[in-house]
Amino acid sequence: MSEQIKHSDIDQKPDLEQQPDRSRRDFLATAAGVATAAVAPGVLLHTAAVAAPRTTPVTDIKRWGMLIDTAKCADGCNACVEACEHENGLDLQEAPEGIKPLKWDNQRATWIRKVKLRDNLTGRMTNLPLMCQHCENPPCVDVCPTGASFKRADGIVMVNRHTCIGCRYCMMACPYKARSFIHEQVAEKLTRSPRGQGCVESCNLCAYRLDNGETSTACADACQEAGHAAILFGDLNEPHGPLREALRQINSRQIRQDLELNTGVRYAGI
């Protein structure tokens, strides 16, 4: 379901780090060899075939990011949202018995949501997907009391579910409303994307894909397959890479440049 945000929340484009927990990575690599495992009564872990895991530390040689061309983002298309949910097991969520539909809509975890942007001066409507913007200076990291919210060396902002205490300070600090809190017990989850009640979560640019040698995200692939090609994913640090070349050729903006967060996600056509 789309929502509207004000044009005043968009500003001109700006100038153009924490290693993931190794023990957690090792656990996921081991668990990936099991097709389906019961970890507690009524809780199942579903796995999918994956490539060999990363054996070297994450570095700042790359900074992953996106350019989203809103002129190509089709109204009514949710390919990116559906792909993200399938990739990360969010489509396995089930509404608790007796919960009201509106309350479930508000509580259901969402990592990407489609937004309608209205220009108050011209009335022009723009469609765009909004997710974690992977800021260089993320406010969610600044306010986290346990360090559970962190930024990897390659620019991906993540949540360590082992140290998240569910205080939700990061959700309040995020100007993009990009994070979700898991209110209910998670009956089914993917080993590549573990989830649990009482934790905060958000888009991680399909970090496990990148750690296994892939170079794209589920949302970018789905948008390409849908024939829109509105999402270009790549390395912001590669001077002559596709992403940097596109940023040189197309006028783009970051959302809320006034906050000086230097986001890793940029938008064209707004």
Number of C-alpha atoms within 10 A of each C-alpha: 9 14 10 13 12 11 18 12 14 18 16 13 19 16 6 10 16 17 14 18 10 11 9 13 16 13 11 19 18 11 17 21 12 14 12 15 13 11 9 9 7 9 14 17 21 19 19 14 10 13 14 11 16 16 9 7 12 17 14 14 12 15 20 25 24 24 24 23 22 18 15 17 21 17 15 10 14 21 20 24 22 17 21 24 20 14 18 21 19 21 16 13 16 13 14 10 6 6 9 10 10 9 10 14 12 10 15 17 20 21 20 22 18 21 18 19 22 18 16 11 7 7 10 12 15 19 24 24 20 20 21 25 26 25 20 18 16 24 19 25 22 14 17 21 14 13 15 21 23 22 23 18 19 22 28 25 27 24 24 18 19 11 13 19 15 19 15 18 16 25 22 14 16 17 17 15 16 19 22 20 20 17 16 15 13 17 17 21 21 21 24 24 17 14 21 18 14 17 21 27 25 20 23 19 26 20 22 19 18 15 18 14 12 12 14 17 24 21 26 23 17 20 23 16 11 15 10 17 16 24 25 22 21 20 21 25 17 15 10 11 12 15 21 19 13 14 19 10 9 13 15 21 22 24 25 18 16 13 12 14 18 22 26 22 24 22 24 19 16 23
